[in-house]
C-alpha cells in the first residue's frame, strides 16, 4: 500500500526509502589533529567529519591551516597528534598512494589554470 492508502495495480508499494548519509556515520573523519612545521602550528586540535553526498568548503585567512588539513586527509602529511578514520576504523596514511587506495581523492586549487 502506498503512502496515500492506495495499493498500486502491480502490488508494488513504491521505491524503497533511501538511507540518510549520516545514519551510517562519516566516511572520513579527522579527530583532534595537530600539525606543526618547526615553531609554526599550522593546525591545533582540528577535527572534521565527511559523510557521503555532502559538499564542504574550507574557508579562512591565509595561514589558517586549510591546505594542511586537506594534505593530512590526502596522505601528504601525517598529523603530529590526532587520528584519521575511514568508515569508523583508524588508519595511517603513509602517502598519497595510501589515500588513493582507500578511495580518497583531492583536487588541488590551481589558479594558473584560468586566465585572469
Jmol script that loads the backbone (N, CA, C; Angstrom):
load data "model"
ATOM      1  N   UNK A   1       0.846  -1.166   0.000  1.00  0.00           N
ATOM      2  CA  UNK A   1       0.000   0.000   0.000  1.00  0.00           C
ATOM      3  C   UNK A   1       0.893   1.231   0.000  1.00  0.00           C
ATOM      4  N   UNK A   2       0.571   2.182  -0.812  1.00  0.00           N
ATOM      5  CA  UNK A   2       1.346   3.414  -0.913  1.00  0.00           C
ATOM      6  C   UNK A   2       1.021   4.360   0.228  1.00  0.00           C
ATOM      7  N   UNK A   3       1.732   5.497   0.323  1.00  0.00           N
ATOM      8  CA  UNK A   3       1.510   6.444   1.412  1.00  0.00           C
ATOM      9  C   UNK A   3       0.125   7.071   1.373  1.00  0.00           C
ATOM     10  N   UNK A   4      -0.524   7.012   0.209  1.00  0.00           N
ATOM     11  CA  UNK A   4      -1.865   7.588   0.096  1.00  0.00           C
ATOM     12  C   UNK A   4      -2.950   6.571   0.436  1.00  0.00           C
ATOM     13  N   UNK A   5      -2.555   5.348   0.853  1.00  0.00           N
ATOM     14  CA  UNK A   5      -3.513   4.323   1.223  1.00  0.00           C
ATOM     15  C   UNK A   5      -4.009   3.497   0.050  1.00  0.00           C
ATOM     16  N   UNK A   6      -3.475   3.758  -1.147  1.00  0.00           N
ATOM     17  CA  UNK A   6      -3.903   3.039  -2.343  1.00  0.00           C
ATOM     18  C   UNK A   6      -2.808   2.063  -2.743  1.00  0.00           C
ATOM     19  N   UNK A   7      -3.195   0.819  -3.012  1.00  0.00           N
ATOM     20  CA  UNK A   7      -2.239  -0.176  -3.476  1.00  0.00           C
ATOM     21  C   UNK A   7      -2.115  -0.056  -4.987  1.00  0.00           C
ATOM     22  N   UNK A   8      -0.889   0.156  -5.509  1.00  0.00           N
ATOM     23  CA  UNK A   8      -0.717   0.237  -6.964  1.00  0.00           C
ATOM     24  C   UNK A   8      -1.170  -1.053  -7.642  1.00  0.00           C
ATOM     25  N   UNK A   9      -1.520  -0.947  -8.908  1.00  0.00           N
ATOM     26  CA  UNK A   9      -2.033  -2.092  -9.665  1.00  0.00           C
ATOM     27  C   UNK A   9      -1.041  -3.240  -9.699  1.00  0.00           C
ATOM     28  N   UNK A  10       0.269  -2.943  -9.700  1.00  0.00           N
ATOM     29  CA  UNK A  10       1.262  -4.015  -9.768  1.00  0.00           C
ATOM     30  C   UNK A  10       1.586  -4.580  -8.385  1.00  0.00           C
ATOM     31  N   UNK A  11       0.949  -4.071  -7.335  1.00  0.00           N
ATOM     32  CA  UNK A  11       1.178  -4.578  -5.986  1.00  0.00           C
ATOM     33  C   UNK A  11       2.437  -4.034  -5.340  1.00  0.00           C
ATOM     34  N   UNK A  12       3.154  -3.204  -6.038  1.00  0.00           N
ATOM     35  CA  UNK A  12       4.391  -2.625  -5.531  1.00  0.00           C
ATOM     36  C   UNK A  12       4.066  -1.408  -4.679  1.00  0.00           C
ATOM     37  N   UNK A  13       4.682  -1.293  -3.531  1.00  0.00           N
ATOM     38  CA  UNK A  13       4.413  -0.173  -2.636  1.00  0.00           C
ATOM     39  C   UNK A  13       5.217   1.065  -3.001  1.00  0.00           C
ATOM     40  N   UNK A  14       5.983   1.026  -4.060  1.00  0.00           N
ATOM     41  CA  UNK A  14       6.779   2.181  -4.463  1.00  0.00           C
ATOM     42  C   UNK A  14       8.250   1.965  -4.157  1.00  0.00           C
ATOM     43  N   UNK A  15       9.051   3.007  -4.371  1.00  0.00           N
ATOM     44  CA  UNK A  15      10.502   2.864  -4.177  1.00  0.00           C
ATOM     45  C   UNK A  15      10.855   2.682  -2.714  1.00  0.00           C
ATOM     46  N   UNK A  16      11.942   1.949  -2.518  1.00  0.00           N
ATOM     47  CA  UNK A  16      12.444   1.736  -1.158  1.00  0.00           C
ATOM     48  C   UNK A  16      12.991   3.049  -0.619  1.00  0.00           C
ATOM     49  N   UNK A  17      12.879   3.286   0.685  1.00  0.00           N
ATOM     50  CA  UNK A  17      13.410   4.525   1.247  1.00  0.00           C
ATOM     51  C   UNK A  17      14.924   4.573   1.094  1.00  0.00           C
ATOM     52  N   UNK A  18      15.441   5.767   0.870  1.00  0.00           N
ATOM     53  CA  UNK A  18      16.879   5.973   0.720  1.00  0.00           C
ATOM     54  C   UNK A  18      17.456   6.244   2.096  1.00  0.00           C
ATOM     55  N   UNK A  19      18.556   5.558   2.426  1.00  0.00           N
ATOM     56  CA  UNK A  19      19.199   5.738   3.726  1.00  0.00           C
ATOM     57  C   UNK A  19      19.829   7.119   3.801  1.00  0.00           C
ATOM     58  N   UNK A  20      19.721   7.744   4.941  1.00  0.00           N
ATOM     59  CA  UNK A  20      20.341   9.035   5.190  1.00  0.00           C
ATOM     60  C   UNK A  20      21.858   8.837   5.240  1.00  0.00           C
ATOM     61  N   UNK A  21      22.612   9.726   4.569  1.00  0.00           N
ATOM     62  CA  UNK A  21      24.070   9.608   4.529  1.00  0.00           C
ATOM     63  C   UNK A  21      24.681   9.654   5.927  1.00  0.00           C
ATOM     64  N   UNK A  22      24.027  10.327   6.880  1.00  0.00           N
ATOM     65  CA  UNK A  22      24.570  10.441   8.224  1.00  0.00           C
ATOM     66  C   UNK A  22      24.268   9.213   9.086  1.00  0.00           C
ATOM     67  N   UNK A  23      23.285   8.402   8.681  1.00  0.00           N
ATOM     68  CA  UNK A  23      22.880   7.280   9.523  1.00  0.00           C
ATOM     69  C   UNK A  23      23.996   6.253   9.682  1.00  0.00           C
ATOM     70  N   UNK A  24      24.835   6.107   8.689  1.00  0.00           N
ATOM     71  CA  UNK A  24      25.934   5.142   8.761  1.00  0.00           C
ATOM     72  C   UNK A  24      27.181   5.762   9.378  1.00  0.00           C
ATOM     73  N   UNK A  25      27.171   7.043   9.653  1.00  0.00           N
ATOM     74  CA  UNK A  25      28.332   7.733  10.203  1.00  0.00           C
ATOM     75  C   UNK A  25      29.206   8.278   9.101  1.00  0.00           C
ATOM     76  N   UNK A  26      30.197   9.060   9.471  1.00  0.00           N
ATOM     77  CA  UNK A  26      31.070   9.673   8.480  1.00  0.00           C
ATOM     78  C   UNK A  26      31.913   8.639   7.729  1.00  0.00           C
ATOM     79  N   UNK A  27      32.160   8.914   6.459  1.00  0.00           N
ATOM     80  CA  UNK A  27      33.057   8.065   5.675  1.00  0.00           C
ATOM     81  C   UNK A  27      34.511   8.348   6.026  1.00  0.00           C
ATOM     82  N   UNK A  28      34.794   9.612   6.322  1.00  0.00           N
ATOM     83  CA  UNK A  28      36.156  10.040   6.623  1.00  0.00           C
ATOM     84  C   UNK A  28      36.099  11.017   7.790  1.00  0.00           C
ATOM     85  N   UNK A  29      36.898  10.773   8.812  1.00  0.00           N
ATOM     86  CA  UNK A  29      36.931  11.641   9.996  1.00  0.00           C
ATOM     87  C   UNK A  29      38.370  11.928  10.393  1.00  0.00           C
ATOM     88  N   UNK A  30      38.589  13.146  10.785  1.00  0.00           N
ATOM     89  CA  UNK A  30      39.860  13.543  11.380  1.00  0.00           C
ATOM     90  C   UNK A  30      39.525  14.062  12.768  1.00  0.00           C
ATOM     91  N   UNK A  31      40.202  13.555  13.784  1.00  0.00           N
ATOM     92  CA  UNK A  31      39.897  13.883  15.179  1.00  0.00           C
ATOM     93  C   UNK A  31      41.112  14.449  15.888  1.00  0.00           C
ATOM     94  N   UNK A  32      40.963  15.673  16.402  1.00  0.00           N
ATOM     95  CA  UNK A  32      41.967  16.316  17.264  1.00  0.00           C
ATOM     96  C   UNK A  32      43.363  16.303  16.649  1.00  0.00           C
ATOM     97  N   UNK A  33      43.441  16.590  15.374  1.00  0.00           N
ATOM     98  CA  UNK A  33      44.731  16.562  14.684  1.00  0.00           C
ATOM     99  C   UNK A  33      45.495  17.864  14.899  1.00  0.00           C
ATOM    100  N   UNK A  34      46.775  17.724  15.117  1.00  0.00           N
ATOM    101  CA  UNK A  34      47.683  18.866  15.203  1.00  0.00           C
ATOM    102  C   UNK A  34      48.839  18.622  14.247  1.00  0.00           C
ATOM    103  N   UNK A  35      49.339  19.714  13.668  1.00  0.00           N
ATOM    104  CA  UNK A  35      50.478  19.621  12.755  1.00  0.00           C
ATOM    105  C   UNK A  35      51.291  20.898  12.881  1.00  0.00           C
ATOM    106  N   UNK A  36      52.579  20.726  13.133  1.00  0.00           N
ATOM    107  CA  UNK A  36      53.491  21.862  13.242  1.00  0.00           C
ATOM    108  C   UNK A  36      54.615  21.721  12.235  1.00  0.00           C
ATOM    109  N   UNK A  37      55.102  22.856  11.820  1.00  0.00           N
ATOM    110  CA  UNK A  37      56.281  22.934  10.961  1.00  0.00           C
ATOM    111  C   UNK A  37      57.260  23.824  11.707  1.00  0.00           C
ATOM    112  N   UNK A  38      58.186  23.202  12.419  1.00  0.00           N
ATOM    113  CA  UNK A  38      59.077  23.976  13.280  1.00  0.00           C
ATOM    114  C   UNK A  38      58.265  24.640  14.374  1.00  0.00           C
ATOM    115  N   UNK A  39      58.415  25.939  14.531  1.00  0.00           N
ATOM    116  CA  UNK A  39      57.686  26.680  15.566  1.00  0.00           C
ATOM    117  C   UNK A  39      56.272  27.069  15.126  1.00  0.00           C
ATOM    118  N   UNK A  40      55.949  26.862  13.864  1.00  0.00           N
ATOM    119  CA  UNK A  40      54.632  27.256  13.341  1.00  0.00           C
ATOM    120  C   UNK A  40      53.633  26.128  13.543  1.00  0.00           C
ATOM    121  N   UNK A  41      52.577  26.407  14.282  1.00  0.00           N
ATOM    122  CA  UNK A  41      51.496  25.441  14.485  1.00  0.00           C
ATOM    123  C   UNK A  41      50.443  25.680  13.403  1.00  0.00           C
ATOM    124  N   UNK A  42      50.441  24.829  12.391  1.00  0.00           N
ATOM    125  CA  UNK A  42      49.510  25.000  11.270  1.00  0.00           C
ATOM    126  C   UNK A  42      48.094  24.586  11.647  1.00  0.00           C
ATOM    127  N   UNK A  43      47.955  23.519  12.435  1.00  0.00           N
ATOM    128  CA  UNK A  43      46.652  23.039  12.910  1.00  0.00           C
ATOM    129  C   UNK A  43      46.807  22.648  14.373  1.00  0.00           C
ATOM    130  N   UNK A  44      45.840  23.056  15.179  1.00  0.00           N
ATOM    131  CA  UNK A  44      45.816  22.699  16.592  1.00  0.00           C
ATOM    132  C   UNK A  44      44.462  22.069  16.900  1.00  0.00           C
ATOM    133  N   UNK A  45      44.463  20.775  17.173  1.00  0.00           N
ATOM    134  CA  UNK A  45      43.258  20.004  17.533  1.00  0.00           C
ATOM    135  C   UNK A  45      42.130  20.182  16.515  1.00  0.00           C
ATOM    136  N   UNK A  46      42.458  20.045  15.253  1.00  0.00           N
ATOM    137  CA  UNK A  46      41.461  20.165  14.190  1.00  0.00           C
ATOM    138  C   UNK A  46      40.687  18.870  14.000  1.00  0.00           C
ATOM    139  N   UNK A  47      39.384  18.998  13.765  1.00  0.00           N
ATOM    140  CA  UNK A  47      38.527  17.833  13.540  1.00  0.00           C
ATOM    141  C   UNK A  47      37.556  18.138  12.404  1.00  0.00           C
ATOM    142  N   UNK A  48      37.218  17.096  11.627  1.00  0.00           N
ATOM    143  CA  UNK A  48      36.228  17.224  10.568  1.00  0.00           C
ATOM    144  C   UNK A  48      35.625  15.851  10.306  1.00  0.00           C
ATOM    145  N   UNK A  49      34.334  15.831   9.990  1.00  0.00           N
ATOM    146  CA  UNK A  49      33.635  14.617   9.578  1.00  0.00           C
ATOM    147  C   UNK A  49      33.124  14.833   8.163  1.00  0.00           C
ATOM    148  N   UNK A  50      33.366  13.875   7.283  1.00  0.00           N
ATOM    149  CA  UNK A  50      32.899  13.943   5.906  1.00  0.00           C
ATOM    150  C   UNK A  50      32.002  12.748   5.634  1.00  0.00           C
ATOM    151  N   UNK A  51      30.747  13.033   5.291  1.00  0.00           N
ATOM    152  CA  UNK A  51      29.764  11.988   5.006  1.00  0.00           C
ATOM    153  C   UNK A  51      29.469  11.954   3.517  1.00  0.00           C
ATOM    154  N   UNK A  52      28.998  10.818   3.040  1.00  0.00           N
ATOM    155  CA  UNK A  52      28.640  10.677   1.640  1.00  0.00           C
ATOM    156  C   UNK A  52      27.555  11.661   1.234  1.00  0.00           C
ATOM    157  N   UNK A  53      27.649  12.182   0.026  1.00  0.00           N
ATOM    158  CA  UNK A  53      26.631  13.070  -0.507  1.00  0.00           C
ATOM    159  C   UNK A  53      26.733  14.501  -0.027  1.00  0.00           C
ATOM    160  N   UNK A  54      27.796  14.845   0.657  1.00  0.00           N
ATOM    161  CA  UNK A  54      27.966  16.201   1.167  1.00  0.00           C
ATOM    162  C   UNK A  54      29.006  16.961   0.360  1.00  0.00           C
ATOM    163  N   UNK A  55      28.908  18.271   0.417  1.00  0.00           N
ATOM    164  CA  UNK A  55      29.928  19.153  -0.132  1.00  0.00           C
ATOM    165  C   UNK A  55      30.384  20.058   1.005  1.00  0.00           C
ATOM    166  N   UNK A  56      31.680  20.268   1.111  1.00  0.00           N
ATOM    167  CA  UNK A  56      32.226  21.116   2.169  1.00  0.00           C
ATOM    168  C   UNK A  56      33.085  22.199   1.555  1.00  0.00           C
ATOM    169  N   UNK A  57      33.198  23.302   2.259  1.00  0.00           N
ATOM    170  CA  UNK A  57      34.105  24.381   1.875  1.00  0.00           C
ATOM    171  C   UNK A  57      34.980  24.695   3.074  1.00  0.00           C
ATOM    172  N   UNK A  58      36.257  24.826   2.851  1.00  0.00           N
ATOM    173  CA  UNK A  58      37.180  25.269   3.890  1.00  0.00           C
ATOM    174  C   UNK A  58      37.462  26.736   3.635  1.00  0.00           C
ATOM    175  N   UNK A  59      37.103  27.553   4.592  1.00  0.00           N
ATOM    176  CA  UNK A  59      37.219  28.997   4.432  1.00  0.00           C
ATOM    177  C   UNK A  59      38.061  29.548   5.560  1.00  0.00           C
ATOM    178  N   UNK A  60      38.965  30.432   5.229  1.00  0.00           N
ATOM    179  CA  UNK A  60      39.771  31.071   6.258  1.00  0.00           C
ATOM    180  C   UNK A  60      40.869  31.898   5.632  1.00  0.00           C
ATOM    181  N   UNK A  61      41.521  32.651   6.474  1.00  0.00           N
ATOM    182  CA  UNK A  61      42.601  33.506   6.004  1.00  0.00           C
ATOM    183  C   UNK A  61      43.811  32.674   5.593  1.00  0.00           C
ATOM    184  N   UNK A  62      44.717  33.297   4.859  1.00  0.00           N
ATOM    185  CA  UNK A  62      45.975  32.640   4.528  1.00  0.00           C
ATOM    186  C   UNK A  62      46.668  32.253   5.829  1.00  0.00           C
ATOM    187  N   UNK A  63      47.180  31.041   5.868  1.00  0.00           N
ATOM    188  CA  UNK A  63      47.878  30.560   7.057  1.00  0.00           C
ATOM    189  C   UNK A  63      46.965  29.944   8.101  1.00  0.00           C
ATOM    190  N   UNK A  64      45.674  29.798   7.798  1.00  0.00           N
ATOM    191  CA  UNK A  64      44.731  29.251   8.777  1.00  0.00           C
ATOM    192  C   UNK A  64      44.821  27.731   8.905  1.00  0.00           C
ATOM    193  N   UNK A  65      45.500  27.056   7.979  1.00  0.00           N
ATOM    194  CA  UNK A  65      45.663  25.606   8.063  1.00  0.00           C
ATOM    195  C   UNK A  65      44.788  24.817   7.110  1.00  0.00           C
ATOM    196  N   UNK A  66      44.111  25.485   6.196  1.00  0.00           N
ATOM    197  CA  UNK A  66      43.215  24.791   5.255  1.00  0.00           C
ATOM    198  C   UNK A  66      43.967  23.774   4.407  1.00  0.00           C
ATOM    199  N   UNK A  67      45.028  24.188   3.790  1.00  0.00           N
ATOM    200  CA  UNK A  67      45.793  23.281   2.921  1.00  0.00           C
ATOM    201  C   UNK A  67      46.434  22.159   3.726  1.00  0.00           C
ATOM    202  N   UNK A  68      46.884  22.454   4.924  1.00  0.00           N
ATOM    203  CA  UNK A  68      47.487  21.428   5.774  1.00  0.00           C
ATOM    204  C   UNK A  68      46.460  20.359   6.116  1.00  0.00           C
ATOM    205  N   UNK A  69      45.244  20.774   6.451  1.00  0.00           N
ATOM    206  CA  UNK A  69      44.182  19.808   6.775  1.00  0.00           C
ATOM    207  C   UNK A  69      43.899  18.911   5.573  1.00  0.00           C
ATOM    208  N   UNK A  70      43.773  19.495   4.403  1.00  0.00           N
ATOM    209  CA  UNK A  70      43.496  18.709   3.196  1.00  0.00           C
ATOM    210  C   UNK A  70      44.656  17.758   2.905  1.00  0.00           C
ATOM    211  N   UNK A  71      45.865  18.210   3.098  1.00  0.00           N
ATOM    212  CA  UNK A  71      47.030  17.354   2.841  1.00  0.00           C
ATOM    213  C   UNK A  71      47.126  16.208   3.844  1.00  0.00           C
ATOM    214  N   UNK A  72      46.633  16.402   5.064  1.00  0.00           N
ATOM    215  CA  UNK A  72      46.561  15.293   6.019  1.00  0.00           C
ATOM    216  C   UNK A  72      45.546  14.270   5.520  1.00  0.00           C
ATOM    217  N   UNK A  73      44.379  14.742   5.081  1.00  0.00           N
ATOM    218  CA  UNK A  73      43.357  13.833   4.558  1.00  0.00           C
ATOM    219  C   UNK A  73      43.843  13.091   3.317  1.00  0.00           C
ATOM    220  N   UNK A  74      44.705  13.730   2.541  1.00  0.00           N
ATOM    221  CA  UNK A  74      45.211  13.141   1.300  1.00  0.00           C
ATOM    222  C   UNK A  74      46.468  12.304   1.494  1.00  0.00           C
ATOM    223  N   UNK A  75      46.961  12.200   2.733  1.00  0.00           N
ATOM    224  CA  UNK A  75      48.138  11.384   2.995  1.00  0.00           C
ATOM    225  C   UNK A  75      49.458  12.046   2.694  1.00  0.00           C
ATOM    226  N   UNK A  76      49.437  13.317   2.298  1.00  0.00           N
ATOM    227  CA  UNK A  76      50.678  14.036   2.006  1.00  0.00           C
ATOM    228  C   UNK A  76      51.438  14.285   3.306  1.00  0.00           C
ATOM    229  N   UNK A  77      50.708  14.705   4.339  1.00  0.00           N
ATOM    230  CA  UNK A  77      51.281  14.905   5.670  1.00  0.00           C
ATOM    231  C   UNK A  77      50.635  13.918   6.631  1.00  0.00           C
ATOM    232  N   UNK A  78      51.393  13.538   7.660  1.00  0.00           N
ATOM    233  CA  UNK A  78      50.848  12.769   8.762  1.00  0.00           C
ATOM    234  C   UNK A  78      50.680  13.747   9.926  1.00  0.00           C
ATOM    235  N   UNK A  79      49.565  13.669  10.640  1.00  0.00           N
ATOM    236  CA  UNK A  79      49.399  14.586  11.771  1.00  0.00           C
ATOM    237  C   UNK A  79      50.392  14.256  12.881  1.00  0.00           C
ATOM    238  N   UNK A  80      50.833  15.290  13.603  1.00  0.00           N
ATOM    239  CA  UNK A  80      51.711  15.071  14.759  1.00  0.00           C
ATOM    240  C   UNK A  80      50.930  14.400  15.882  1.00  0.00           C
ATOM    241  N   UNK A  81      49.675  14.784  16.032  1.00  0.00           N
ATOM    242  CA  UNK A  81      48.769  14.164  17.001  1.00  0.00           C
ATOM    243  C   UNK A  81      47.414  14.009  16.330  1.00  0.00           C
ATOM    244  N   UNK A  82      46.565  13.203  16.922  1.00  0.00           N
ATOM    245  CA  UNK A  82      45.221  13.013  16.395  1.00  0.00           C
ATOM    246  C   UNK A  82      45.102  11.728  15.608  1.00  0.00           C
ATOM    247  N   UNK A  83      43.884  11.481  15.131  1.00  0.00           N
ATOM    248  CA  UNK A  83      43.593  10.226  14.432  1.00  0.00           C
ATOM    249  C   UNK A  83      42.752  10.471  13.200  1.00  0.00           C
ATOM    250  N   UNK A  84      42.965   9.618  12.209  1.00  0.00           N
ATOM    251  CA  UNK A  84      42.197   9.630  10.970  1.00  0.00           C
ATOM    252  C   UNK A  84      41.418   8.322  10.909  1.00  0.00           C
ATOM    253  N   UNK A  85      40.137   8.418  10.540  1.00  0.00           N
ATOM    254  CA  UNK A  85      39.271   7.247  10.472  1.00  0.00           C
ATOM    255  C   UNK A  85      38.616   7.164   9.108  1.00  0.00           C
ATOM    256  N   UNK A  86      38.562   5.965   8.545  1.00  0.00           N
ATOM    257  CA  UNK A  86      37.805   5.694   7.326  1.00  0.00           C
ATOM    258  C   UNK A  86      36.741   4.679   7.705  1.00  0.00           C
ATOM    259  N   UNK A  87      35.489   5.042   7.479  1.00  0.00           N
ATOM    260  CA  UNK A  87      34.351   4.200   7.868  1.00  0.00           C
ATOM    261  C   UNK A  87      34.439   3.762   9.329  1.00  0.00           C
ATOM    262  N   UNK A  88      34.919   4.648  10.191  1.00  0.00           N
ATOM    263  CA  UNK A  88      34.985   4.369  11.622  1.00  0.00           C
ATOM    264  C   UNK A  88      36.205   3.605  12.084  1.00  0.00           C
ATOM    265  N   UNK A  89      37.040   3.153  11.151  1.00  0.00           N
ATOM    266  CA  UNK A  89      38.246   2.399  11.522  1.00  0.00           C
ATOM    267  C   UNK A  89      39.474   3.299  11.433  1.00  0.00           C
ATOM    268  N   UNK A  90      40.341   3.271  12.431  1.00  0.00           N
ATOM    269  CA  UNK A  90      41.539   4.111  12.389  1.00  0.00           C
ATOM    270  C   UNK A  90      42.479   3.669  11.270  1.00  0.00           C
ATOM    271  N   UNK A  91      43.072   4.650  10.598  1.00  0.00           N
ATOM    272  CA  UNK A  91      44.019   4.360   9.523  1.00  0.00           C
ATOM    273  C   UNK A  91      45.240   5.260   9.651  1.00  0.00           C
ATOM    274  N   UNK A  92      46.350   4.776   9.118  1.00  0.00           N
ATOM    275  CA  UNK A  92      47.558   5.573   8.958  1.00  0.00           C
ATOM    276  C   UNK A  92      47.837   5.652   7.464  1.00  0.00           C
ATOM    277  N   UNK A  93      47.859   6.846   6.944  1.00  0.00           N
ATOM    278  CA  UNK A  93      48.167   7.035   5.523  1.00  0.00           C
ATOM    279  C   UNK A  93      49.631   7.447   5.428  1.00  0.00           C
ATOM    280  N   UNK A  94      50.435   6.607   4.797  1.00  0.00           N
ATOM    281  CA  UNK A  94      51.861   6.873   4.697  1.00  0.00           C
ATOM    282  C   UNK A  94      52.230   7.639   3.439  1.00  0.00           C
ATOM    283  N   UNK A  95      51.238   8.019   2.662  1.00  0.00           N
ATOM    284  CA  UNK A  95      51.477   8.796   1.458  1.00  0.00           C
ATOM    285  C   UNK A  95      50.210   8.904   0.634  1.00  0.00           C
ATOM    286  N   UNK A  96      50.249   9.708  -0.406  1.00  0.00           N
ATOM    287  CA  UNK A  96      49.081   9.877  -1.265  1.00  0.00           C
ATOM    288  C   UNK A  96      48.596   8.574  -1.908  1.00  0.00           C
ATOM    289  N   UNK A  97      49.496   7.652  -2.184  1.00  0.00           N
ATOM    290  CA  UNK A  97      49.081   6.371  -2.770  1.00  0.00           C
ATOM    291  C   UNK A  97      48.195   5.592  -1.800  1.00  0.00           C
ATOM    292  N   UNK A  98      48.496   5.653  -0.502  1.00  0.00           N
ATOM    293  CA  UNK A  98      47.645   5.008   0.504  1.00  0.00           C
ATOM    294  C   UNK A  98      46.259   5.639   0.521  1.00  0.00           C
ATOM    295  N   UNK A  99      46.212   6.962   0.447  1.00  0.00           N
ATOM    296  CA  UNK A  99      44.924   7.661   0.435  1.00  0.00           C
ATOM    297  C   UNK A  99      44.118   7.284  -0.798  1.00  0.00           C
ATOM    298  N   UNK A 100      44.766   7.260  -1.947  1.00  0.00           N
ATOM    299  CA  UNK A 100      44.068   6.891  -3.183  1.00  0.00           C
ATOM    300  C   UNK A 100      43.564   5.459  -3.115  1.00  0.00           C
ATOM    301  N   UNK A 101      44.369   4.559  -2.575  1.00  0.00           N
ATOM    302  CA  UNK A 101      43.938   3.164  -2.443  1.00  0.00           C
ATOM    303  C   UNK A 101      42.731   3.038  -1.517  1.00  0.00           C
ATOM    304  N   UNK A 102      42.604   3.975  -0.564  1.00  0.00           N
ATOM    305  CA  UNK A 102      41.478   3.976   0.368  1.00  0.00           C
ATOM    306  C   UNK A 102      40.270   4.713  -0.200  1.00  0.00           C
ATOM    307  N   UNK A 103      40.400   5.239  -1.429  1.00  0.00           N
ATOM    308  CA  UNK A 103      39.277   5.929  -2.073  1.00  0.00           C
ATOM    309  C   UNK A 103      39.234   7.420  -1.828  1.00  0.00           C
ATOM    310  N   UNK A 104      40.327   7.993  -1.333  1.00  0.00           N
ATOM    311  CA  UNK A 104      40.380   9.436  -1.078  1.00  0.00           C
ATOM    312  C   UNK A 104      41.059  10.117  -2.262  1.00  0.00           C
ATOM    313  N   UNK A 105      40.376  11.099  -2.826  1.00  0.00           N
ATOM    314  CA  UNK A 105      40.932  11.865  -3.935  1.00  0.00           C
ATOM    315  C   UNK A 105      40.822  13.347  -3.619  1.00  0.00           C
ATOM    316  N   UNK A 106      41.837  14.095  -3.958  1.00  0.00           N
ATOM    317  CA  UNK A 106      41.851  15.536  -3.717  1.00  0.00           C
ATOM    318  C   UNK A 106      42.147  16.227  -5.042  1.00  0.00           C
ATOM    319  N   UNK A 107      41.383  17.260  -5.317  1.00  0.00           N
ATOM    320  CA  UNK A 107      41.651  18.115  -6.472  1.00  0.00           C
ATOM    321  C   UNK A 107      42.140  19.434  -5.912  1.00  0.00           C
ATOM    322  N   UNK A 108      43.414  19.719  -6.114  1.00  0.00           N
ATOM    323  CA  UNK A 108      44.009  20.910  -5.531  1.00  0.00           C
ATOM    324  C   UNK A 108      43.672  22.139  -6.352  1.00  0.00           C
ATOM    325  N   UNK A 109      43.569  23.256  -5.655  1.00  0.00           N
ATOM    326  CA  UNK A 109      43.326  24.547  -6.304  1.00  0.00           C
ATOM    327  C   UNK A 109      44.544  24.892  -7.139  1.00  0.00           C
ATOM    328  N   UNK A 110      44.307  25.279  -8.366  1.00  0.00           N
ATOM    329  CA  UNK A 110      45.401  25.698  -9.235  1.00  0.00           C
ATOM    330  C   UNK A 110      44.956  26.933 -10.005  1.00  0.00           C
ATOM    331  N   UNK A 111      45.229  28.125  -9.467  1.00  0.00           N
ATOM    332  CA  UNK A 111      44.739  29.354 -10.107  1.00  0.00           C
ATOM    333  C   UNK A 111      45.316  29.605 -11.485  1.00  0.00           C
ATOM    334  N   UNK A 112      46.455  29.003 -11.827  1.00  0.00           N
ATOM    335  CA  UNK A 112      47.046  29.272 -13.141  1.00  0.00           C
ATOM    336  C   UNK A 112      46.292  28.556 -14.266  1.00  0.00           C
ATOM    337  N   UNK A 113      45.295  27.721 -13.935  1.00  0.00           N
ATOM    338  CA  UNK A 113      44.511  27.059 -14.961  1.00  0.00           C
ATOM    339  C   UNK A 113      43.557  28.025 -15.667  1.00  0.00           C
ATOM    340  N   UNK A 114      43.288  29.149 -15.044  1.00  0.00           N
ATOM    341  CA  UNK A 114      42.309  30.097 -15.578  1.00  0.00           C
ATOM    342  C   UNK A 114      42.980  31.432 -15.818  1.00  0.00           C
ATOM    343  N   UNK A 115      42.687  32.022 -16.951  1.00  0.00           N
ATOM    344  CA  UNK A 115      43.219  33.338 -17.268  1.00  0.00           C
ATOM    345  C   UNK A 115      42.488  34.380 -16.436  1.00  0.00           C
ATOM    346  N   UNK A 116      43.235  35.390 -15.957  1.00  0.00           N
ATOM    347  CA  UNK A 116      42.595  36.458 -15.174  1.00  0.00           C
ATOM    348  C   UNK A 116      42.524  37.730 -15.950  1.00  0.00           C
TER     349      UNK A 116
END
end "model"
wireframe off; spacefill off
backbone 0.3
color backbone group
